[in-house]
Amino acid sequence: MWQQWTNAVLGLWVIAVPFIGLTGTALTWTLAITGIAIAILAFWGAQEHSEETPMRRLQHQ
C-alpha cells in the first residue's frame, strides 16, 4: 500500500521539477534518482502483488 503512495508522491515530484528552476546536471541527477526510485518501488510492489494467494488476501482485509 505504501508503495503506491510513494509512487504517487514521486510522480508529482517529476511533474514539479521542471518548474523549480533546476538546469543541466542538477536536473539530470534529480530526474535519474527519482526515476530509479519509482522503478524500484514499482517492481517491488508488482512482485509482492504477484506472490499474494487468495488466502493471504483474505488475511490482509
Buried (B, 14 or more C-beta within 10 A) or exposed (E): EEBEEBBEEBEEBEEEBEEEEBEEEEBEEBBEEBEEBBEEBBEEBEEEEEEEEEEEEEEEE
